[in-house]
Amino acid sequence: MALSVTPADRLLPTEEAADLLHLVREIADAELAPKVAQAEHDGVFFRDELRTLGRAGLLSLPYPEEHGGGGQPYEVYLQALEELAGAWLSVGISVSVHALACFPVASFGTDEQKARWLPEMLGGELIGAYCLSEPQSGSDAAALATRAALDGDEYVVDGTKAWITHGGVADFYDVMVRTSDDGPRGISCLLVPGDAAGLSGATPERKMGAKASRTAQVLLEGVRVPQDRLVGAEGQGFKIALAALDAGRLGIAACAVGLAQAALDAAAAYAKERRQFGRAIGEFQGMQFLLADMATGVAAARALYLAAARRKDRGLPYGVEAAKAKLFATDVAMRVTTDAVQVFGGYGYVEDFPVERYMREAKVLQIVEGTNQVQRMVIGRSLTT
């Protein structure tokens, strides 16, 4: 079911952006929505669908046209991402993670690195992965232990990365590694090819939701990475990681709004059709109030992520605003999807209707790209330090 918020309803900066959103809606309706229920039930990864999106230019929207990107403002990219996530959350997460994986080279790479790698990364056939978390260091990113030792003109990498979207199937990996023991200043970023000897993906995690999204540990055993694949300077990896996460949090906020909008639309439609005590349940004031609160939360979350995106587009600091958007939007998604199940009653608890899946999927959004407790830390520190 298409989201009730159409491209025509959105405040877009250009006619080109409006045309882009119409294209995204058409692809989501034709290529994603008919497949989502079965693929999520079976846990089947959607590589062909990602290729379709890539060939349509939708994997590279916020990056420069000179390197094969779409050259779109972040506020437009995020609304496209919302559309995709509303049709199929796992796909929205993949697009967001791929954009995150392109960020280090696009923002911190040398001109030579950008010219060499970005066109292929943004061209649509490849997908990337972002490797920061480890089994013992998730939100405490500065405690990562994966190590890279320089041997001649190559780094030798050993360690394990955890909770990696596209783990084992990505074509390239941004791997945050420890090149010295100097705390956060000892972390560096390496661009590792997906087919590098010694790199492998573990068995995919068995998750509560977003089952079609491939999430797995990435094992690095004596992986040799040429020194020219160091992105930024040695010791700059922690800065790169945090900057990438600011942008990535906005992606997750947009995905959360897409999921919440889909749940709201399903609930509102059902409330018009389901009859109890001689009339549609949507005619009862209690149901109308519930739907009103859901709709208000979704609209507020959308406004919050767009306000942060516009700051980013203007070159203004937006890290705290991204944390607020991620925190609020994902909490809204959890609440709205839970309320949608309640609207459906017993039918909401079975797989015949999508809202039970929406509720399961919403939970992960409160965890990825920094838990919501971490977002509160970021926001709180900005107010007290």
Secondary structure as GFF3:
##gff-version 3
##sequence-region A 1 385
A	DSSP	three_ten_helix	7	9	.	.	.	ID=ss1
A	DSSP	alpha_helix	15	27	.	.	.	ID=ss2
A	DSSP	pi_helix	28	32	.	.	.	ID=ss3
A	DSSP	alpha_helix	36	42	.	.	.	ID=ss4
A	DSSP	alpha_helix	47	55	.	.	.	ID=ss5
A	DSSP	three_ten_helix	65	67	.	.	.	ID=ss6
A	DSSP	alpha_helix	74	87	.	.	.	ID=ss7
A	DSSP	alpha_helix	89	108	.	.	.	ID=ss8
A	DSSP	alpha_helix	111	122	.	.	.	ID=ss9
A	DSSP	beta_strand	128	131	.	.	.	ID=ss10
A	DSSP	three_ten_helix	141	143	.	.	.	ID=ss11
A	DSSP	beta_strand	147	151	.	.	.	ID=ss12
A	DSSP	beta_strand	154	165	.	.	.	ID=ss13
A	DSSP	beta_strand	172	178	.	.	.	ID=ss14
A	DSSP	three_ten_helix	183	186	.	.	.	ID=ss15
A	DSSP	beta_strand	187	193	.	.	.	ID=ss16
A	DSSP	beta_strand	199	201	.	.	.	ID=ss17
A	DSSP	beta_strand	215	226	.	.	.	ID=ss18
A	DSSP	three_ten_helix	227	229	.	.	.	ID=ss19
A	DSSP	beta_strand	230	231	.	.	.	ID=ss20
A	DSSP	alpha_helix	237	273	.	.	.	ID=ss21
A	DSSP	beta_strand	275	276	.	.	.	ID=ss22
A	DSSP	beta_strand	279	280	.	.	.	ID=ss23
A	DSSP	three_ten_helix	281	283	.	.	.	ID=ss24
A	DSSP	alpha_helix	285	313	.	.	.	ID=ss25
A	DSSP	alpha_helix	319	344	.	.	.	ID=ss26
A	DSSP	three_ten_helix	345	349	.	.	.	ID=ss27
A	DSSP	alpha_helix	355	365	.	.	.	ID=ss28
A	DSSP	alpha_helix	372	384	.	.	.	ID=ss29
###
